[in-house]
Every structure is written in structure tokens, then in C-alpha cells.
Amino acid sequence: MLCINSELTDPFLNLALEEYYFRNSREDFFIAGINDPSVIIGKHQIANEEVNNRFVFERNIPVIRRITGGGTVYHDHGNVNFTFISSGEPGSQINFRKYTEPITDYLVSLNIDARFEGKNDIRTGGVKVSGNAEHVFKNRVLHHGTLLFNSSLSDLRDSLLQSTAQYISRAVASNRTSVTNIAELSPGVGSADELKHGLLEFVMGRIPGCVPFKPSPKDMDEIADLAETRYRRWEWNYAYGPPYRFINRFRFRGRMHCCDLTVNDGIIVASQITGSTLLEQAGRDLRGMRHYYPDIESGLSTMYPDEASEIALSLF
């Protein structure tokens, strides 16, 4: 097994690095890294259903779709990400317990009562410290997860959408659950970077033949290209996924309004806003636009220069 200590903090590049070796190598890998603040959604999720658009755009936090399933997670410098890539017999690759066992054993070595619970979580005292997801392609499996060390739990909460609006689709919705930071449980570890290096050493000592590996300049060029052509693109992060219908009731200028949007490939193909003649035209103007907060705010700014942001946020 080849062991990569990723010094990258760009989440676009780290996701591309995983996929590159998953698809272009027959070797087994273990990767550990730390990302800049970002919201990472599951492959089959609707980005707008998962994120608090006001918060992520005000903070310039990117929303990025990964190739694995599961729910939405928040990354920052207090969160350690780990990845296993390996080959196996078709039909037997999905095995969350297999890939979380070294992680739970490492946490136990830090005197943390860590256990694999539920479908894909590592928990301590019933509270989640790690979420995990997997993707299979032919005989290859990619398993990755998070380890909350001293992540900003307030930013984590604020970046995720909590709304009474309704998204109707076949998409996989996140299952919100209580989380905690490892730093509160293991005072002997001083930083997320220390946790990352400790995890790398533990895995290398546990798995026979696990040796350090550094991507070549050629590999890094290919990884950067993959980040550019997939992970930095609106078409992947927002437009990919099933069609959906969005319904919301909201108050504007003291009156209740209702919006009803139908979205396909990220584009609003049908839209209606009722409640006042004031916004009826705005509803019609939405057709053909991307269901993307910056676009809608910009599109409404001509007619409603002082209220475009307020109206736009009601449409997510």
C-alpha cells in the first residue's frame, strides 16, 4: 500500500487526487489530508437542498460534489480527511467496517472510546466524530471519511440548510446528527495536523508493506486538470443530479407569497410566484436561468435593486 501525506489544502485538488489514483492505478493507497473550509456533498444530492446559500456565498465557501454517495459534510482546518483505495473481487468491495477499523483502532489508542455504529459512522458515546462514504468502479473501491478534531461546529451548522422549503426529487437527503470534536475527548493531541501525522504513522505501522508515496509532477498535472474539468465546474457541483421541484412560502413586503420551481440539469424550466403582481413577472423571468444563487440575485437586481438578495434567498 502506498501512503500519501497530502500537503494540499485545496479541496478541489484533494478530491481530484483521490479520483485520479482510484481510476488510474492498480496500487492500493492510504491518503490523509486537511482541506480549506468547504462543503462537500454526496454524488446523488441536490446542492441547493443541502447548503445555506447566504452563509456559503458570504464566506466564499465552495460547495463541491464528490463521487461517493452519502450525505453532506463540512471541511475546515480542524478536520482530518482519510481515504483508502484498493482493489477487490467484484461484489465484495463495499465494506465500511473493514476500512473504518484502522481508524477506530487509532482513536482507541488515544484513549477514545470509538466505535463503528449505524451504516457508516464512527461515534463515541453515541455522538458522531466521523462520517464515511464509498464508491465502486469495476474492481476498485474508494472509501473516504472525516475526523472532526477541532472543526468549527458553528460554521458546520451554519453552512447546512435548515429550511421549511420543500424539495421534491429522487435525491439522497442528508441525515443530520449530533457531532463532537475529538479535541474535547483527547487532550493529548495538540492539533489537527498532529492527528493527521499520528494517523499516518499508525496506518503505516499496522498495514504490512505500507510505504510513503509522493505524487510525481506528471501526476500532479493530471490531478490539476481533473480538478479544473470536474470539481471546479458548476455543471458537476450544482447541475448534476436528478430533476427536482422546489416549493416555498415566504413573506415579502408584508404579504405571503408562494414560489414553485421545476429544475432540470440545474436550469429552471418552469417557475411561478404567486401572492402579488409585484413578483409574478419575476417568477416568469426565472425561466431559463440556472437555479444558482448568484445568477438569480443578479437577475433580480435590475427590477429590485434593494431587495434582490432577500427575494433570491426565498427561492432556495
N, C-alpha and C positions, 0 to 999 in steps of 0.2 A: 504494500500500500504506500502511495506517495502522499506526503503530508505537507500541505501548503499553509504557511502563516501569511495570510493576506494583510499587507500593509496598506491596501487601498481603503479609503473610507467613502468613495463614491458608490452609492448603492446601485447605480446603473451598471457600473463596471463589475461589481461583485456578483450581481445576478448573471451577467453575461459570462463571467469566468466559470461559474458553476455549469451553465448550459454548454459552454464550449467543450469542457472536458467530458461532460456527460455524453455528448454526441460524437466527439471526435477522437476518443481514446478508448482503448480496451483495458487500461490500467484502473485499479481501484484508488480512490482518493479520500483523504480527510482534509477538510478546509475549515479554518476558523478565522473570523474577521469581525470588524466593527464598522457600522455604517454611520454616515451623517444622518441627521433627522430625515425620516421618510416614512410614508405609509405604504405598506406592501399588501396588495390584495391578492386573493386566490384567483386562479385561472378562470373559474366559472362564475365570478362575481360581477356585479354592476358597480362600477367605481362610485357613481353618484349616490348609490344607496348606502354606501359604507362610510363615506367621509363627510366631515363638516367642512363644506367648501369655503365658508368665510374664514375659518381658522387656518386651513392649509394654504390658501392663497395669500392671506395677510402675512403669514410666517414664511412664505416661499418654500413650503414643504412639498416635495414631489410625491405624486401618487403613482406607483409602479405596479404593474401586473407581473406576477411570477408564472412559471409554467406548471407549478404544482397546484393541487386543489386546496380545499380548506378555507379558513376564514382570514380576516384581515388582521395584520399585526403592525405595531408601531416600532420603528427602529430609531435609536439615537446612540450617542457615545457611551451610554450606560448599559447597552445591550450587546451581548456577545452572540454572534451567529455561527452555527456549526453546520457542516454538510458532509454526508457520506455519499460517495458514488461507487457503485460496484456492479458486477455482472452476476447473473444467476440463471437458474433454469426458468424458462417461461412459465408463468402461472404461479410462481412461488416467490416472486421478488418482494411483494408487499408484506412487510414485517416490521411494524412500528416498535415492537418490544426489542427486536434484535438491535436496532440502531439507537434506541434510547438507553439501552442497558449500560454502555460505557459512560454515558453522560450521568445517569443516576448514580453509578458507582463512584464517579469522580466527586459528585456532590456529597455522597455519603462519607468520602474521605475527608471532606471539610466539616464533618460533624453535622450535616444537614440531613434530616430525615426525608429524603427524596424518594418518590415512588411514581411509577408509571400508572396512571389512572385514566379511566374513561377510554375514549377512542384514540387520542393522540397527545395527551398532556403529561407533563411531569409536574407533580404537585408535592407540596409539603404542608402537612396539617390541613389537607383538603383545599389549599389555595394554590393557584397555578403560578409556576415560575418559568414554564417552558411550553410553547406550542410547537407542533411538528406537522409536516406535510410531506407527501411523496408523489413522485411521477415515474411512470414506467414507459420505456420505449424499447421495443424488441426485448433483448435480454438484459437491458441496463435499467438500473433503478437509481433515482436521485432522492435522497432523504435529507431534508434540512429542518432546522429548528432554531429557536431563540432561547437565550438565557438572560432573564432580566436580572441585572446586577444592581445598578442604581439608576435605572431609567427614570425619566420624569413621568411619573404616573399621572400628573395633572395634564401634561401635554398629550399623553396617551389617550386619556379620556376625552380631552377637548378636540382631538383630531378625528375622533369617530363620531358618526352622525347619530344623534338622538332626536328623533322627529316623529310627529304623528302622521306625516305624509305616507302615502301608500304606493309601493312599487309592486306591480303585478307582473310576474315573469317566472321563468323556469330557473332563474339564477340561484346559486347557493348563498344563503344569508349567513352572516356571522352569528355565532352563539356567544354573546357577551358573558364573561365570567369574572369572578374576583381574582385579582393578581397581586403579587407582592414581589419585593426586591430581595435578592439573595444577600445583599449587603446588610440587611437587617437581621439575617439569620447566621451569618458567618463573619464576625468582626475581624477575623484573622486575615481576610483578603482585602487589600487596600484599594483596588481599582478594577475597573472592567478589563483593562489591559493586562493586569496581573492575573485575573481569572482566565483570560484567553490563553496566556502563555502556560498557566498551570494545566489547563485542559489539553493543550497540545502535548505537553510533556507526559501527561497521564496516558493519553491515547497511544503515543509512540512507545511508551513502556509496556503497554498492555497488549498491543497487536504485533505479533512477530513479523519482522520484515518491513515495518513501517519506517520510512526514511524521509528526511526533509526533501522538498522539491520546490524549485523556483521556476515560474513560467519563463520561457525564452522570449526574447524581443519579438520574434515572429508570432509566437502565441499571443503576446500582448497586443500586437497589431490586429490580429483576427478578433480578439476579445473586444477591443475598442470598436471595431467595425460592427460587431454584433450588438453592442450597446447602442450604437448610433442607429442601426437599421431596425431594431426591435424595441429596446427598452426605453429609449428616449422619445418614442413616437406616440402621438395621440391615438393613432389607429389601433395600437396594441393596448395601451393603458386604459383608454376610455371606450373606444368604439367596438372592440372585440367583446363578444358575448351574445346572449340571446336578446331578441327584441323584448321590449317591456312597455308597460303603460304606467304613467305616473299621475296620481290624483292627489290634490292637496286643497284644503280650505285655509284661507288666510285673510287677515284683516288689512285693508288698505284705505287710508283716509277715512277711517271710522266705519267702513262698510265691509261686510263679509263677501269674499269672492271665492270662486272655485276654479281651479285650472285642471285641465285634462289633456295630457300629452301622450302621444304614441311615438316611440322611438325605435328606429331600426338602424343597426350599424352606426349608432351614435348620432344619427340625424333625426330631427323632429319631422315626422312625416304627416302628422295630424295634430292640431292643437286648438284649444278653445279655452277662453277665460270668460266666465260669466260673473255678474254681480254689479256691473256698471258699464255704461257705454264707454267710459274712460279707458278701460283696459281691454275691451272687446277687440279693438284694432290691433293692440299689442299682441293679443293671442293669435290673430291671423298672421301677423308679421313674423311670428316664430317659425312658421313652416319653412322647412329647408335649411334651418340653422342647425349647427351642432349643439347637442344638449351638453354644453360646456360653459361653466360659469363665466369665464372672461368674455366669451363670444356674446352671451346673452346680455350681460351687463353693458357691453359696448353697443350692442344693437338697440338697447332701450335708452341709451344716454341722449340721443338726439331729441326724442319725444319727451323724456322725463329726466332732464339733466341732474336734478337734485334727488331723485328717488329711484334711479336705475338700479342701484345696489340693493335697496330694500325689496323691490319687485323681483329682481333676479334671484335673490336668495329664497323667495317663496316658491320658486319653480324647481326646487331640488329637495 
